[in-house]
Amino acid sequence: MAARIEDNEVSNGESPEAIAKFAQSARSEKGEMGRTGVSSTSETSPIPTDPVLKQKAATAVLRENVLGDDEGSEELIKELPDPILDHHKL
């Protein structure tokens, strides 16, 4: 039998918010949470980015960390849009 997790308990380094939401959902008659009040806006919409460029940058970062060789990740990352800098330009 699985141990019951109370709303205020933290188990194995997991976030207490997620555990509390799960517990609330489990107690719901319909078995669903409903909206949490968070909604997207034009300011929080994703920045369009070329997926191939993102893949190349991610691969270069991983290869550099594994192999220890320069794969040009810094240059590739600079080509990607910066969500913080681009947000402040609006």
Secondary structure, 3 states (H helix, E strand, C coil): CCCCCCCCCCCCCCCHHHHHHHHHHHHCCCCCCCCCCCCCCCCCCCCCCCHHHHHHHHHHHHHHHHHCCCCCHHHHHHHCCCHHHHHHCC
